[in-house]
């Protein structure tokens, strides 16, 4: 694990107890796609990609940052904001309690971590979404951090990379969460006017208001194989359209064929390709 993680307060880990004589758990894993039995250690060393069929497992935001950016170049810039509860929202538990639970579980204040980093010695502004925090949902804090990542790019005249992983807008904040779509796009427009490159990486899953706003508006939109990308769920779309939709119509390969994303890139090649696009766009 990179030294920059030492700056981040790690969440408390629960000790796993096992009865006398039981075997260790988690040493082997059956591949979700090809059903091959895999060594967990080898799977981790292979960046959580099945060596047999190439199936890409979801990875944490920390693993994602470690994979993409130069070591010892990462600086956390997050504003340390926490969401408020303007609607006094209460479901099975109060929204404030839910936020507190996720903060304790993940060690983060909200669903976006903002940082500066280098990729092949090229300085970039970065916002990475944490799906482990309420499904990477977009509330007011998320919108603010994404906007600040764009603004940092404007201030430093450096490219911006946003790595999305989200279930969409956060219902507990009502219309305030939907307003983040317009807020982030207004700042993204300034990048385009200044011709500052913006690369959007859509990971599995990227859905809802995030997919319908900043995630789809990169100068280059990149995703990994078999990633789920879309606005609403398949059942909702089929019910509203009243027709059967093609199999896999929300997967990255289907979307690339129809021009919604530009590249579907294997995780092992992601850093190299992102670095290339940054150089290409800067030269242009």
N, C-alpha and C positions, 0 to 999 in steps of 0.2 A: 504494500500500500504506500502511495506517495506521501512524502513528508508534509505536503500542503494540507492533508487531512487532519493533521495534528491541531490545526487552527480551529477545526470544527468540533463542537461538543457532540460526542457520539451518544446516541440513545442508549438507555440501559438495556442490556441483553438479559433475557430470562434464562436461567440455567435449566437444561433439559435433564430430568431425572429418568433413570431406567432401572427396571427391576433386576434383581440378581440373576445372572445367567443369560440375560437378553443380549442380542447383538446390537452393534452400533447402527444407528439409522442415518440415512443420507449418504452412505458410501456409494450406492448405486442408484441410477435413475433410468426409468424407461422413457425413451424419446416419445414425446407427444405425437410426433408425425409418423415415424417409421417403426416405432415400437422396439427399436434396438435397445438392449441393456447397455448403459454407458457408465463409465467411471465418473463420478461427480468431479473429482480432481481434474481429470482430463478435459471435462466439459468446461470447467472454469478457465483452465489454461488456454482453451480454444475460444475464449471470449464468449462463452455461453452459446456457441454454435455447434449443432450436432455434427461430428466428423463423418457420420455415415450418410446423412441425407441433406445436410446444410440448413436444417431448421433453426431459425433464429429465436432464441428465448428472450424474454424481456430482461433488461438489466437495470440496475439502479442508476440514479443520476451521477453518483460518484464514479461508478465503473465507466459510465459514458464519458465523463470528463477525462478520466484517466486514459481512456482509449484514444481520444481525439487530440488532446493538447500536449504540448511539450512539457516535460517534467520540470518542476521548479519555476514554472512561468505563471502559475495560477494565483490570482489574487481575488478573494471574495469581496464583492462590492454591495451585497444585499443590504437593504435599508433597515432590516430588523423590524419591519412593520408587522402588526397583527391585525386581522380582520375584526371589525366591530360587529354589532348585532342590531342593525337599524330597524329590522322588522320584529325584533323580539321573537325570533322563530323558534318554535318548539315542535318536534315530532315525537319520537319515542324518548328522546333526550333533548335537552336544550342545545341550541346551536353553540353557545359559549362552552358548554361541557364537551361537545364533540370536538371543537377546536383545541381545547386543552388536552384531550385524549390523543389527538393526532400529533400535537406538538411534543408530548412526552414520548410517543411511540417512535417518531422520526427524528427528533432533535432539531426540527426546522420550524420556523414561524408560519410558513405558508407554502404554497405549491410551486413557487418559482425561486430559484437561486440565481443571482446575478453575479457575474465575475468578469474579469479581464484575463486574457491568456494569450499564448502564442501558439501558432500552428506552423511548424517549419520556420520558426523565427519571425512570423508575421503576426503582429499584434492585432487582436480582435476583441470586440465587445461581445459578451455571451450571456444569454438567458437560457437556462435549462429547467424544464418542468419536472417535478417530482411526483410520479403517479402514485407513490405510496402515501401522499398527503391528500386525503379525500379524493382519490382518483384523478389527481392533477387538475381539479376543477378550477375554473376561472372566476375569481371574485375581484373585489376592488384592489386587493394587494397584488394579485397576479397582474392585473392591468397596469398598475403603477410600476411594477418591476420591469415588465416588458417595455413600457414606454421609456423608462429610464435607461434601459439597455440601448434603445434606439438613440436617445439623447446623448448618451456617452459616445456613441459612434459619431454623432454630429460634432460634438465638442472636440474630440481627438482626431477627427477625420480618418477613422479606421473602419474596416468592414464590421458588419454585425452578423452573428450567427444565433438563431433561435432554435432550440431543440425541443420540440413539442411532444407531450405525452399526456393526453387529457380526455376525460369523459365529457367535457363541454362546460357550459356556464354553471355556476353554483346557484342552485335554486334557493338556498337559504338567504341569499342577498337580493333576490327578486330582480327588478328592472335595473338595479345598480350594477349587477353582474353583466347584463346585456349591454349596458352603456360602455363597458370596457372594449367592446368590439370597435365602436366608433373612436374611442380614445386612442387605442393603439394604432389604428389605421391613419389617424391624423398625423401622428409622428412618423409613421412609416413613409408617408407621402413626402415628408421633408428629406428623407434619405434619397428618395428617387430624384427629387429636384436637384439635390447636390451631387448626384451620381455617385453616391457611396454604396458599395455592394452590400446586399443583404441576402444571406443564404438561409433558407428554411429547411430544417431536417425534421421530417415527420416520422415519428417512431410509433410502434404498436402499443396502444391505439391512439389515434388523433381524431377526435370526433366533436360534434356539437358546435358551439359558438367559436371554439378555437379553430377548428377546421374551416369554419365559415368566415374567418377574419385573417389575422396576421399569418397563420400557418400556411396558407395557400398563396401568399403574395410575395414570396421571395423572388429575387432575380433568377435564382435557380431553386427549384423545389426538389428535394432529395428524400428518398425513403429507403427502407430495408426490405428484403424479400418477405412476402406474405404478411405485410403490415395491414392492419385494419384502419381504413381512413374513410370518413364519411360524415354526414351531418346527423341524420336520424338513424335509428335501428332498422334493420331489414323488414321486420314485421310492420312497423309504422308506415314505411314507404309503400309496401305492398298493399296495405289497407287503404291508404290514401289514393294510390294510383289504380287500385282494383285490377292488378295484373301481376303475373308471376315474373319476377326479375331474374336475370341470368345468374348462374352460380358464380360466387366469388366476385360479384360486381363492386364490392367495397374493398377489395384487396389491391395492394400496390401495383401488381403486374397488370391487372385489368385497367386501372386508372392511367398507367403509363401509356398503354396502347391508345387511349383516348385523349391524351394530352393534358390530363389534370396534374400529373407530376412529370418531371423531366428525366429523372434517373432513378432506377432501382439498383442500389449498390450493396454488395456483400459487405458485411461488417469489417472483414479483414482489409478491405480496400477503401474504407470510408475516409480515413484521415488523408490518404494520398489524393483522393478525388476532390475532397473539400479544399485542400490546399491548392490544387490545380485551378479550381473554379475561382478562388480568391485572386490568384495571380492573373488569371485571364480577365476577370472583370475590372481589376485595378488598372491593367494595361489599356483596356478599352476606354 
